[in-house]
């Protein structure tokens, strides 16, 4: 918690910092990358810089953390810190890089707020930053230790064994290991970071959910080709779709991610939209592999049956479960829809949802907010709903 000295200072200055957070973020990143352009080669994704997502996420997370320290001094947002820590470890972030971020962020706060940043204000925000940073460093150390890896050893080379065209803009890549080292096992719902050399020679990272349970030799992930209008096209997805073929090699991190399916006997409801199906497919694959007897309902929303990624795979896995069912919503459901398909946006109120179920949601933020709100309104306890955001800003997703 904050010291008695810093607490009133943060309480007084939080509104003005929040009001200027977008400008602080812009100047922070510009200043940092001018001084350290190497950080854009393999660590920071420049696509996220171009559309502002990374800027919102980091600066916004610190402001949000400060707000929680003020409003709920006896609680820490462990679930959000855990998500950020998993992302960091999947990128091979090292503890000393927190000092780099600190120095440029504090510069930006002073640059934007000017004389309002007195020595007392600077010291208070410095305390907020290091409270958050040290919590993350400790969590990340534990994650590295759990898999017996370090920031520089989380990476491994794999060879593309298969390319499967799932839809017009989604391809599944099945990769095989290239050496005899042990493959770190994944948990249902986790992702890997792929790090590729772009056409201009700069390495870029991007996370993709694993879509099948491990067999010790292969990994499987699906990539949607991002057409970025009005933002730039997705560099990584376009490179993978256009250039990477069977026999090519790719570099992947060990699997991480904290939204992980728990093995219980309770009924399970998985709800996804678009490419948010990918972690759900991974969970279903793990359930089949383990011989699960749980009741499982998969709810999925998409533009049309033809745009439903991994449709054949999830149908096959649901058929192998003791009690699995699929319920779909399509904006354009002319032909090819399942008998249980609905038109329009997902509406969970039309379903007879099981009692005492566990819920996992994945998709863009508006979808998650709508579905989660409907579930809570229908009496589902918030503690039984886990979610993964496919889109900007983990901290904006804290609508629990």
N, C-alpha and C positions, 0 to 999 in steps of 0.2 A: 504494500500500500504506500501511498505518498506520505512523505514526511509532513509534520504539522506546519513546517515553514512553507513548503511548496503548495499544499492543498488550497489555501485561499488565493494564491497567485494564479494557479491553473483555473480555478473556478471563475476568477475575474476576467481572465484573458481568453478562455476557451471560445466565447462567442466571436471575438474578433479574428482569432485564428481560423475558426470554422468558416467565417465569412470570406476569408481570403485564401482558403485552402487550395483552390484550383490554380491560382496564380503562384502560390508557394510551390506547388507541385511542378508546374511548368518550368519555373526558374531553377528549381533544384535539379531536375533531370538535365536541363540544358547545361548548367554549370558543371555537373558531374561528368557528363559525356564529353564535354570539351576538354576537361582535365584527364579523363580516363576513358578514351575511346575503346580501349581493350575490353571494357565491360560489355560492349555490344557484340563481342565475338564469343558466343557460346553461353552467356549467362542471361542477359536481358534480351527479350524478344522485341525486335524493332517494329514488328507489326502491332504489338500492343502499345508501343510508343506512338505510332502513327495515329491510332484512333483514340488515344488517351486513356485506355483501360489501366495500364500499369501505373500511370501517374495518379489516377484516382485511387487505385488500390493501396499503394504504399503510403502516400501522404494521408489519405482518408483513414487508413487503419490506425495510424498514430493518433489522429484527432479522436477517433472513436474510442480508442483505448483510454485516452485521457478522460473522455466523458464518462466512461465506466468507472474509472478510479474516483471520480468526483461523486457520481450518483450512487454507486454500489461499492463503497470502499472495502467491504469485507468479502467481495466476490471477484473472481477473475474470469474472463471469457475463455475458459480452457478449450471449449470446442472450436472456437475460431482460431486460437493460437495453434491448436493441433493441426488444423487444416493448412495454415500458413507454413508451419514447420515441415509438414510432409511435402509441400510444393518446393520448399527450399532444399530439402535433402535430395529430392529427385533431380535437382539442378546441380548438385555438388557444391552448394554454398558452404564456404568456410567461415569460421568465427571471426577472423580478422577483417572480413569484408563489411561487418557491421560498423566498424570505425570509419570506413570510407563513406558509407551512407550518412552516418552521423555528421561528419564534417561538412558535407555539401548541403544537407538538410538544414542544419543550423545557420549556415551562410544564407540560404534562401529565406528563412524566417526573418532574419535581420534585414535582408535586402528589401523585402516586401513591406515589413512593418516599421522599419526605420527606428526612430527614437523611442517608439513604444516598447522596444525590447531593451529594457533596463537590465543591469546585471542580475537583479532578482528574478526577472522574467526569464532570462536566458538560463539561469541555473535551474529554475523549476521545470522548464521544458526539456532541459538536458536530463533531469531526473526521470521524467516520463519516458523519454526515449530509451534510456538504459534499463529501466524496469522492464519494458517490453522486450528489448533486445536480449537481455540476460535470460528471461523466461524462454524465449525462442532458442537461444544458444543451448540451453540445458535440454530442452525437448529434442533438438536436432542431434545433440550428442548421444542421447538415448536411442534415437532411431538408427543412427550409424552403428552404434554398438550392437544393437539387436540383430543386425544382419552381418556383423563382423566386417564392415566396410568403412572406408573413409571418403572424404570428398573427392579425392583423386582416383578412387578405385571402384566407384559405383558403376562405371561405364563398361560395356562389353560389346564386342562386335558379333553381329548375327548376319546370316545370309538369307536372302529372300528365296523361299522354297515354292510359294504359290502366290498368285494374284487372283482374287475373285471379284468380278464386277458385280457388286450387290445391287446397285441402282445406277441411274445415269450419272450421279455425282458422288457415289460412295464406293470405295474399293477396300476389300479386306486384304491385308498382307499377313501371310503366315511365314514366319522366319524360323530358321533352324540354327542351333548353336554351331560355332566354328572351331571349338576346342573341347577338351575333356573336363574343364573346370566344372564344379558343381553349379547348377542353376539355382539361384535363390528363389524359393517358391513364392507365388503370389497368393494373396487372399481375395476372396470374391468381392469384386467392386473396385479393385485397385487399378492404377495406371502406371505407365512407364513414360519417361521422357525420351524422345528421339532427338538426337543432335546431328544435324546435317550441314555440310558445306554448301552454301548457296552459290549461285552462278557468279557472283562477284568475289568469291573466296571467303566470305565471312560465315562463320558457323552460327546457326540459329537453333534454339531449343523449342520443343512443343510437346505437350502431354497428350497421350492417347490412352483410353481405357483398354484393358485387356478383355477380349470378348470370349475367350474360352479358358477352361481350367487347364492347369499345367499338365504336361505329360513328361516333363523332365528334359525334353529335347527341343520343344518349339514354343514360340509365343505367337499370339494372334491379336491383331488390332485393326480397327476399321477407320478409314480416313475420309471425311467429307471434303470435297473440293470447294474451297471458299471463294465465292465471287463477291468481292468486297464492296461493291457500290453502296454508298458513296465513298467508303474507305478503300484502301488498297486491297487487291486480291491477297489471299493467304499465301505467303511465300512457301511455307512448308508443305501445305496440302497440294498446291499446284506442282511443286517439284516432285513430290511422291507420285502423284497421278501421271505426270507427263514423262518423267525420266526414269523412275525406279522400276526395274524389271526383274524377273526371276533370274537368280544368279548374282545379283548385285548385293553389296554388303551395306549394312546400316549399323549405327551405334545407338544402343539403348541403355538407359539406366536400369538399376534394379527396381522392382516394383514398390511403389509407395501409395499412400492415400488412406485417409482415416474413415471414410464412409464405407464400412466393410460389413457384409452380411454376417449376422450372428447365427450360430447353429443352435436353434431351439426347436421345440415342437409346436410353437404357435403358428397360426395361419400367417401367410405372407402375402402382401399386396405390393407389387412393383408398378410404379406409374412413371411414364416417360413421354417425351415429345421429341420428334425428329431424331437427330444423331444422339440424343440422350438415351437411346436404347442400348448403347454400347456397354455401359457397366451392368445394365440389367441382363443382357445376354451373357456376360461373364458370370453373374450370380446364378442364372439358370443352369449354365454348364457345370458349375461347381455342385449345385444341388443334384443334378443327374449323376455326376461322378460319385457322390457320396451315398447314393441310394436313398435320398430323402423321401419321407412319407408325408411331408407337410402339405397342407392345402395351399396352392399357389395361384394367385390371380395376377396376370400381367395386363395392365391398362396402357394403351399406347395411342398417342395422337399424332397425326401426320397430314400432309397435304392431300395425298392420295394413296391407294394401295401400291402403286408403282414406286412411290418415293419412300416406302417403309423399309429402312435398312435392316438387314439380317432377318428378314421376315421368315425365310425358309428355315433358318437355323433355330429361331426361337419357337416356331411351331413344332419342329421336330423334337426339341428338348421338352416342351410342355407335354407332348404326347407320351414321353417316356416317364413322366412323373406320375405318382399314384393319383394325384388330384390336381391337375393343372388346367387353367383356362385362359383364353385370350379375349379381351374386349377392346375394340378399336374405335377411334373417332377420326373421320376424314373430312376435310373441307371440300374435297371433290371426290366423291365415292361412286362414280358412275358404274364401273364394272370392276370385278375382281376383288370386291370386299368380302370379308368373312361374314357369315350369317349374323354374327353378333355385332356387326359394325353400326356405328351411329354417325349421323351427319353433324358437322360443326365442331365446336371446341369441346374438350373433355368436360363431362358433367358427371361427377361421381355419385350424385344423388339418385341417378337412375338405376344404380346397382344395389344388389343385396350384399353389402360388404360383410365379411365374417366378423364375429365377435372376437375381441381380444387379439386382434391382428397386429403385426408389425408392418410398418410402411416405409418404403424407400422411394424417393422421388428424384428424377433427374431430367433437366431440361433448362431452357432459358428462364431468367428470373421472373418475367410476368406469368409464365406457366406455373412455376413453383408457387408463387404467391396465391394464384387463383385456386389451385388444387389443395394446397395446404389449408387455406382459409375455409374451403368447403368441408374438408375433413374435420377440422376443429369445430366448425359450426355443427357438424353432424355428431359430435360427441367423442371424437377420437382424441385421446390425451396427447398433448404436444410431445411428451417424452417418447412416444411410440412412433414418431415421424422423423426419419433422417432424410437428408437431401444433399444433392450435389449440383452446384450451379454450373451450367455450360454457358458461360458468358462473363461479362465484366463484374469485377469487384466482389470478392468474398464477403467483405464487411457490409456492403449494402444488402447482402442476403440474410443478415441477422434479423429475421422477422419473427423469431421465436417469442 
